[in-house]
């Protein structure tokens, strides 16, 4: 997944991270599957982007962190702007498509892992420090 930093548009807030399969970032496959878990920290979007092939591999592939990389969510949004309208979907959501030109459809047969919390992406925690 190659992009020139100078050519990136600011499509989502800076500093928000996501997980990208190396099938996308190294092999060059398109994003055909995206799922959102609960963010674990303020800079975590909870989003994971897959080529879809990973779902056909054995469970060990998905559990091996070496098969994934952290990226700025804005980089992914610039590489594939079709994901942007879906980014504010609550944790537990998953979307798939057949090709990079196909429309996204929501996957409804995957239950969320754990309780669904408010996403950090567009609703950061309030600053409770006294002025």
N, C-alpha and C positions, 0 to 999 in steps of 0.2 A: 504494500500500500504506500505508494510514493506520492508525496505532495511537496510543493515548494511553499515554505512558510510564508513567503511574501505574497503568494497568490491566494491564500486562504481568506475567505470572507468570515466575519464573525456571525455565525448562524445560531450559536448557543453560547451561554456564558463561559468565560475563560476559566480554566482550572478544573473543570468537571471531567472525570475519568470514566472510562468504560473498558471492557474486556473484548479483545478481538482474537479470533482464531487465527493461527498461523496459516491455515488453508486460505485465508483472505490476505493477510499481511505479507506472507512470504511466497505463496504459490500463485496468488493473483486471482483466486476465485471470487465471484461476486457475493455480496451479502444477500442470502436468500432466507435467512431465519434470524429472528431477533427476540430475545426474551429479557424480561426485567425482574430482578430479584429486589428485595429490600436493600437499599443502600446501607453500607456499614459505617460510613463517615460522611462528613459534609461534602467532600470532593468526589464522592462515589455516586455515579448516576444509577447504578444497579443494572445497567444494560450490558448484555453480552451479545456479540454479533458473530454469527456462524455462516458458513457456506451451505449448510444443510447436509453435507457429506459426513460431518462429524457424528450425526445422529445414526448413521449406518455403521459406524465403527464400534468396536467393543467399548464397554464402560471404562476400561483403563485409559483410553484415549482422552475421554472427557475429564477424568479425574487427575490427569497429568498436567500440572501447571506449566510445564515446558512447552505445551502445545498452544499456549495462549500468551498474548502480550497486552499490557496496559497502554491505552492511547487516550489522547485528549478527545472527548466526545465531539468537539468542533471539527477535528480532522476527519472523523468518520462522516460527519454531516456534510463536509465538503466533498468527500469522495463519492458519497451516495446521498444526495439531497432528499431522496424519496423517504428517508427515515425520519426527517425533521418533524412532520406533522404527528408522528406517533410517539415522540420522545416524552411527552407529558402524561402518557398513559400510566396508570398506577402500577406499583409492583404486583407481580403475579401475571402480568400480561405477556403474551407471546404472539408473534406474527410470522407468517411465512408467505412465500410466493414461489412460482415455478421457475421463472427466469428474472433477470434484472429488469426486463421491460414489462413484466407482469405486475398487476396491482397487488398490494399487500392484503392479506386476509387474516383475521384474528383466529388464533388457535384456541379452541374452547375446551379441549379435552385434557388440559394440563392444570392440575390444582396448584395454587400458590404454595410455596414453602414458607411456613410460619405465618404469623399475623401480618396483614398488609398495613404498612405505615405510610404516612404522608411522604411523598418523594422530596428529596432535597433540591432537585434540579431547578425548579422555578419557585420554590417556597423555602428559602433558607431559614434556619432558626432565628428568632428575634434576638437582638442584642439586648440582654437584660442588665447591662452595666449602668450604674447611675452616672449621670453627667456631672 
